[in-house]
């Protein structure tokens, strides 16, 4: 890699510190909330957990049981630890063209790899 290319790369630490503090705080709260939901679903052995989080039980248990000190570093980065399922053209089209909340839910549910036992709002 040339020196010119290296100089154009933004160090991760600079990108994190340059992100707006309010956004980082909101993202940290969202990351913690997602983790708390995951921990709760694992504790209750919820059969939907692997589908919702797109992970194996082993992966979910490892995340649920990971030391908070290790997870705190990741949670505070300002980057989400979760995927945004609404970020697709189909969902955008349905959201823009109808007020039918059941259509919104059906479109969201179609983003999962398996059927969830939810039919309507």
N, C-alpha and C positions, 0 to 999 in steps of 0.2 A: 504494500500500500504506500502510495507516495505521501510525502509530507503535506502536500496541498489537500489531499483527501482526508488525512487525519485531522487537519485543522478545521474542516467543515463539520465533523462529527460533534454532536453536543454530548458532553459527558452526562451520564444518567443522573448524577448528583445535581448538576446544574439544572437539568430539565425538571427535576423534582422541586428544587428550591424556587424555580421561576414560576411554578404553577401557583395560581391564586390560592391564598390560604383558606378561603371559605370553601372552595371546591375540594381541597384536600380534606378539610374537616368533614364535609358531607360524604365524600367517598369513603373515608375511614369509618364513619358511622354505618354506611351501607355495607361495607365489608364485614364489620362486626355483626350486623344484623343477619347477614347471609350465613356467617359462621354459626351464630346462635341457633338459627333455624336448622342447619345441618346437624349440629350437636343434638338438638331436641329430637329430630327425626331418627338419628342413629340410636339414641337412648330408648326410644319407643319402638325401635326396629320397624319403622314405617316401611312397608313394601314399595311405596312410591319413591323413596329417597334415591335409589340408583337411577331411576328414570328422570326425576326432576333435576338432579345434579350431574347427570350424564357420567356416572362413575360406578366402579364396582364397590361392593360392600367393604372390601379390604381397603380401598382408597378412602372411602368415607370414614371408616373407623380410624385410619391413620391421621386424617385431617382433624377429626373430632377429638382425638387423644393427643394431638401435638401440643407441646408446651406453649403456653400463651406468649412467653417471651420470644419465641421464634416467630410466631404468627404476627405479633405486634409490628415487627419491622415491615412485613409485607403489607399489613393493613394501612400503615401510615404513608405509603408511597404516593397515594393519590391516584393509583391505578386500580381498576376494579378486579376483584378476584372471581367475578361472575360474568356470565355472557348475557348480552342483551338480545333476547329472543324476538323482540319487536322490530329489530333493525333488518327488515327485509322488504322487498318491493310488494309482495302480496299483502302483508300486514298494512303497509302504508296505503295501498289502494283501498282495502276494506275500510280502514279508519277514515279515509278521506271521503268515501262515497256512501256511507251508511251510518245511521245512528243506532243500528241493531247491535246491542251489546253482546247478544249470543253469537252473532257473526264474528265479532272481535275475538270472543273466547274460542270459537271453533278454529279460527285462523291461528291463534296462539298455540292451541293444543296440537295443531298439525306440525309444529316445529319440533315436537318431541319424537324420539325414536320408537316409542311404544304408546299405546292408548292409555290415557289416564281416565279413571272412572268419574269423569265430570262431564255433564251433558249441557248444562245451561247455567246462566247466572240467575 
